[in-house]
Amino acid sequence: MALAQRPWRSRRPWAALVWLGVAAYAAAGAVPSEATHGPLAAMLVLLAAFWTNRRMQRDQHRRAHHMAQTIIALRRHAAAFERDATTDALTGLANRKAFDRELALAFEERLSGNASALLLIDLGGFKQINDTWGHGIGDAALRQVARVLLQESRAEDLVARLGGDEFGVLARSIDGAAARRLAQRLQRAAASKSVHQDADGKAVRVSFSVGIAALADRADLDAALISADRDLYAEKARAIANDPALADAKVRSLIRRKAARRAA
């Protein structure tokens, strides 16, 4: 059975009209007639103008589409660049640059009654983890601490990795007592999770010390940072005194000197 043929339909009707005009003009040339040549020539000129206009419109649309796609690509690259510039690659948390910027804004907002608290966090025994089980387990420990901080902090809080085994939490709209309770909750959650199991099946866990400063109680941002730093190293010194396995002799000596110097 022969297939039914669909009637021919040009995808570009304007092109068909142009060629129809050309054919008509050529055919008219065989019959010399001024009355025929005049209208056909005018029609051909109009068709040529229409065809040229359509080409210009198509080219303009193509250029506009290309420009729009270029702008979208540039915006995506800019967003990715900004994200990379303010994000810690290992943990996915905000980095120090982003944290310092938000901390400065939060300090300015404290005068309007929207007080926040600064939590500085330093892992205990991290060097021992790296030395004993390798940097891969050390990286896993950092990522786990990051997850704990994100899960246990509030949605409005900013969690950041400040560098090495140091983290920070900007707890918004909170006083010193509530910030202390938040810090204790973060510590309990981190201590309850295992990072690795050694050959004897013993779980390797990560603990950390926290230094706290309520921004509303500080005259300037540097004072808040110094206060949180002192609180952090004082707690770290107490933790090492209670559990010497958290650090080797050199690190314990360094922590004690820092704590004494910052308390002076």
Secondary structure, 3 states (H helix, E strand, C coil): CCCCCCCCCCCCHHHHHHHHHHHHHHHHHCCCCHHHHHHHHHHHHHHHHHHHHHHHHHHHHHHHHHHHHHHHHHHHHHHHHHHHHCECCCCCCECHHHHHHHHHHHHHHHHHCCCCEEEEEEEECHHHHHHHHCHHHHHHHHHHHHHHHHHHCCCCCEEEEEECCEEEEEECCCCHHHHHHHHHHHHHHHHCCEEEECCCCCEEECEEEEEEEEHHHCCCHHHHHHHHHHHHHHHHHHHHHHCHHHCCHHHHHHHHHHHHHHHC
